[in-house]
């Protein structure tokens, strides 16, 4: 890949500094998604990905070392000096060090250590697109597992047990009734924080485009929730959310248990969608390499562009155009 055949970084670049911009030029540029496993902090995922890419980029063939002319002693028996072209020692890998010392990899909506699922990352100009991505206030979808009959101090099944109750009286119909109340309450909050008069033509047009959502800060909002599985004491929900945290979703499970005259803990929080990125787009750990990431950026570029232009209009076009140019250069090379 011609992207790898960049000029070696100078010594300051290898230590960080200006090398960060050089790293962004040498690597892919855009948004992509990886799968974050449970029990791992999102920062460790990003650092592991950066380490792998740096190792791959630095191992790629670089430009040949430069040569300069030196006057060396003539062969035995011949007088004087002889001009010769010899490699420049400053270009030797042991002298120069790694060509790239750091990659700029930004994270979108983060996942806490206990949660798993789709984590959107940005490289190169994708770091700027992450700001536009955040400003879109797109819906994220989770599958949330629960267990009736227990309560803990942090609402998860790994917390300290504080209470045990019965759950034999809970039926699927009762659970779905509570879910309907939650969805109705949150729908009112969605309309209120969207600051839109629902009787206007503007509200109708936004509703047709699916753009009725808060475009600024707001409390967590659950736009839709349904029961996927019900096998007491276990159950699984699908939640569509805005501005949520994973701990907020665990608290919702706890409150559902209380509303059903019991208690419940959260056993799993798994993000299956972040805007246009789904589990099918998320790269597994075995796919964390330069070629797979380049392909992932290519495959999702049209979806990202369409969503940003639909939601933000012209605001994101400058960054998108810059990303298009970079991708075109990569394809040509």
N, C-alpha and C positions, 0 to 999 in steps of 0.2 A: 504494500500500500504506500502510495507516494506521500501520504500524510506523515509517514514515519521518517521520511528522508529529509528532515529539517536540519539546518545547521546546528552544530553543537552549541550549547549554552556556554557563556563565559563563566569564569569562576564565581562572580557575584550572583549570576542567574542560578547556578547550581545550588547556591546556599538559600535561595528563596527569592526575595526582592523582585527584580525584574523577571526572574524565571517564572513567576506565576503567570504573567501574560503569555510568555512563550509556551508554557504548558497548555494554556487554553487553546492556543493556535494549533498545537500538535495533536491534541486529542479531539474527540467528537464535540459537537456543539448543538445543544438543544435540550428538550425535555424527554425523560424516559422514566420508567417505573421498575422498581425491584420488589421482590417479596421479602418482607422482614419477618423472620421467625419469632415466635414468642420467647421471652426470657433473655432477649438481647436488646440493649439500648440502640436507638436509631443512630447515635453518633458512632458506635462501633461498626455498624453496617456501612456507614459512609466511609470510615477510615479503612476498613478492609477492602472496599471497592477501590479506593484511591491507591492503596498499596499495590493491588494487583495490576491496575492500569499503568502505574509508574514503572513497575517491573517490566511490563510488556513493551512500553514505549522506549525505555532505556536499553532494552535488549535488542531492539531493531537496528539494522545497519544504518549508520550515519554517513556523512560525507567522508571521503578519504582524507587522510591528514595532509595538510599543506606542506610544501617543500620549500627549502631555501638553499642558496648556494653557499658552500663553505670551501675554504682552501685547506686541503688535507695533504699530509706528507706524501711524496711520490712513492711508488712501489720501490722495493729494495733494489739498490743499484742505480736508481735514477735520481738526479739532483733536483732541488727545488720543490715547489708545491703544485698540486693538481686541483683544479676546480671541480667540485662535485655537488650534485643535488641530493640533499638528505632530508628525511622527514623532520618537520618542526616538532620538537619535543613538547611544546605547549599544547599540541593537539593529541598527544598520547592519552589514551583512556585513563591510565593510572595517574596522570598529572591533572587532566581536565576534570575527572570525577563524573558523576551522573549528569547527563545533559539536562534532565528535568528534575527539579527538587520538590515540586508540589503541583497539585491540580486543584483548581477551584471547583468544588462540587457542593452545590447548595441543596438543601432539603425543603420540600414544600410543607404540607400539613403533616406534622410529625405524629408518631405513634409512641406511646410510653412502652416501658420495658415488657410489661405483661401482655400487651396487645400484639397482634400479628396482621399481616396483609399487605395491601398495596401502599408503597411509599414512593412518592414522586420526587425525582431528583433532577437537578439541572447542571449542565456543564457548559463552559464557554458562555455564549450569549444566552444560554438557557437560564443562567442565574438572573438575568434581567427579566426574562419571561416569567420566572417564579413570582415576581412582584405583581405582574398582570394576572397571573393565575390566582393569586390570593385575592386580588381585587374583584375577581369574577364572582366570588362567594358561591361556588358551585356546591351541589349536593354531594354528600358522601354517604355510602351505603355500607352497613355493617351487618354481620350475623352475630347475634349475642346469645350465648348459652346461659341458662339459669338452672338452679337447683332449689326446689322448695324444701322447707323444714329447717333451715339453718340461717343464722345471722352472724356476721363477723364485723370486726371493727373497721375494716376497709371495704366492705361490700363484696369482696372476692372470696373464692373458696379456699384461698391460701392464707387468709387473715386469721386473727385470733377469734376463736368461737366465743360468742357472747350470749347466744340464745338458741334453743331448739323448740320447735313447735310441730303440731300435726298438720297434715296437708290433705287428708283423705277427702275432705269436703270440696276440694277445688276441682272444677271441671273445665273443659276447653271452652264451653260457652261463657262461663264466668270470666275466664281469662280474656277472651275476645271482647267482652263487654267493657272491661277495664281498658283494653287497648283502644277501643273506639273513643272512650272519654279522653284519653291522653291525646289522640290524634285531633279530636275536635278542639280541645283547649289550645293545642299548639298551632292549629290553623288560624285561630283568632289572633294569636301572638304574631304569626307570620304576616298577616294583613296589617296589623298595627305597626310593626316595625318596618314594613315596606313603604309606609307613608304615601299610600296610593288610595285615591278615592275610587272604590270599587264600582261606582255608578258611572264612571267616565269612559269615553272611547279609548283613552290611553290604557286603562286597566284591562279592557277587553283585548287590545292588541298585545299587551304584555302577557296576558294569560294564554293567548294562542301560541306565542313563542316560548312559553314556559319560563318566563323571566320574572315572575312575581316572587321576589325574595329581597331580604334586606341587603342594600348595597353599602351598608356601613356596619358599625359595631352593633351587636344585639346579644341578648342572652341566648343560650343554646336553644335550638328549635328542632323538634322532630316533625318533619313534614309528612311522614307516612310510617306506619308500623303494622306488622302482621305476624301471626304465629305460623312458623314453619313446621315445627314438630311439638307434639304434646304427649309425653309418656311419663307421667308422674313417678318420681319427683322431678324428673328432668323435663326441660322445655327449651325451645330455641325460637328466637325472634329475628325478624329482619327489620332494621331501622334505617330510615332515610333522614339524614340530619344536616343541619347548618350550624356552624360555629360551636360544635360540640367538643368535648374532651372525652377520652375513653373512661376516665373516672366518673364523669357525669352519666354515662351509659350504665355503669355498674350501679350507680345510685338509683337510677330508674328501675332496674331489676329489683333492688331492695324495696323501693316504694310500691312496686306492683305486688310483692309479697304481702306488704302491710295492708294494702287495699283489699286483698283477698282473705283477710283475717288470719294470716300466717306470716311467714317470713321467707326470704329467698336470698341466695348469693349468686354472684355472677361467676360462671365457670370459664367463659371464653368471650373475648372481643376480637373479632376478625374483620378488618376492612376489606370488602370485596370490590369496591369501586370508589374512585376519587375523580369526580368530573367525568372525563372521557376515558380515563384509564381504568381497566378492569383487571381481574386476575389473569386473563389470557395475555395481557400486555406486560405483566410483571415478570422480570427475569429472576430465575432461581440462582442460587449461589454458584452452581456449576456453569452458569451462563454469564458470569461476571467477567467478560473479556472484551477487548476492543472491538472485534468484529460484531459480536452480539449487540453491544450497546449502540454501535453505528447503525445496525439494521433496525433496532428498536426505535431510534430517533426518526429514521426514515419512515417507518411504518405508521408512526403516530403523528407525524408532522402535519398532515392534512387535517386530522381531527382536532389537533390543538389550534391550528390556524383558524379553522371554521368557528370553534367555540369562542376564541378570544375576539374575533371580529364581530360575532353575533352579539356578545355581551358588552364589550367595551367599544365597539365601533372602530373609529380611526385611531383610538388611543394606543392600541398595541401594534399598529401596522409597521412602525419604524423598526421595532425590534424583530418583527416577523420577517421583514424584508432583509434585514441584516443576516438573520439565520438562513434564509433562502440562498443568499449569496454565498455564505460559507459552505452550505451543503452542495451547491453547484460546483464550487471549486474542488470540493472533495471528490465529487463524481468525475470531474474532468481529469483529476490527477490519478 
